[in-house]
Amino acid sequence: MTNATTQLSEDTCLHAAERLDRDALEALQLERLQWTVRHAYENVSLYREKFDAVGVHPDDIKTLADVQKLPFTTKEDLRLSYPFGMFAVPREDVRRIHASSGTTGRPTVVGYTQGDLDNWADLIARSLYASGVRPGWRVHNAYGYGLFTGGLGAHAGIERLGCTVIPMSGGQTEKQVQLITDFEPDAILCTPSYLLTIADAFEAAGLDPRATSLKVAVCGAEPWTDAMRHELEERLSIKAVDIYGLSEVMGPGVGNECVETQDGPHIWEDHFLPEIIDEDLQQVPDGEQGELVFTTLTKEAFPVIRYRTRDLTTLLPGTARPSMRRIAKITGRNDDMIILRGVNLFPTQIEELALEQSELSTHFVLELTRNGKMDALTVKIEPREGVAETDAAAAVKALQQRIKTRIGCSVGVELVPAESLERSQGKLKRLYDLR
């Protein structure tokens, strides 16, 4: 598959695809969808078996709507194909392999040809430009390097945009503070929870996190709320922008917020075809919430057809990039949902309410336990530094009432000592299921 129209324009710094009208974009999508479906059918046995089982053939894809004829792909499909069963090119054509952590079973393994890596770098560069990052900037990359797609994927895009990359990776938080102070980067890339950890470390060192050289933070790899965005922007005097991606589809850079609007990531639809499906696995119109599904349009080594992301969101019209649809900010996944005595809730809902209490910190965890036949949820949260114990205790009671009123269920809220909860070193674990 050729990498068409992906270079930055000298006059506008927008990719050519970002300037297409909707009709031209959909014509390009259809051409690439037809190629992808045939490529997957002819080269990946799992897809050939799935297509044959439902009686669909690549020749049946005449319009974009025909994507609904195709079977879904799930993470379990990828695990069953471990390690290389989903690769659609000879192994010697694969230039890089990434994999998930595999903490809940076999890891999911993804591969990239040189063409895939070039496209990925272009898409990260496009995403960074949309975030407000500009050529010549110094960019501190605190996403983890290694099998995780974040660090190396972002690294290549930073260089592709013409920036200087500082490849710090995650962890070593005191050193992060030192390098941000000494190297004076213009932008930082990391998870939102880890950026809060870095802000805490600045304050612990007696430094003002608002006084750094940072202008922009490009945050992703975990759900986060607009309340969290506000917290980051206030504490560090920056713009915080959402980058979206997942390793099964490519990695970071599938979509990105634009700094001028900050209204949800625009999906780079010349490379990825998004859908939203309901609980019955039926496609729903734009504007309705459901599960986000992706079909890759240009992936050579690892094409995916109708991959169920488990992310819950809504497809909306484009704003800063009018031809590209955007998704509402993802604040939960349907496999992260907690069902507590018949009420559905997500960790991000607790986060949003907790951040409304100025006496309480952004550091909290959720513990799910079982008392007899009933499930119980406890929020363990730290006070903000310098808050009197009586004020923090009152805030805990207020948070407990807010959760009951806004979400509709009763939970326990427990104030724990400052600095007692584990800090994010990358992706943050909020929920501990102790049942």
Secondary structure, DSSP 8 states (H G I E B T S, - for coil): ----S-SB-TTT--BGGGGS-HHHHHHHHHHHHHHHHHHHHHH-HHHHHHHHHHT--GGG--SGGGGGGS--B-HHHHHHTTTTTT--S-GGG--EEEE---TTSS--EEEE-HHHHHHHHHHHHHHHHHHT--TT-EEEE-S--SSSHHHHHHHHHHHHHT-EEE---S--HHHHHHHHHHH--SEEEE-HHHHHHHHHHHHHTT--GGGSS--EEEE-SS---HHHHHHHHHHHTSEEEEEEEETTTTEEEEEE--TTT-SS-EE-TTTEEEEEE-TTS-B--TTSEEEEEEEESS-SSS--SSEEEEEEEEEE--SSSTTS-EE-----BTTT-EEETTEEE-HHHHHHHHTT-TTEEEEEEEEEEEETTEEEEEEEEEE-TT--HHHHHHHHHHHHHHHHHHTSS--EEEE--TT-S---SSS---EEE--
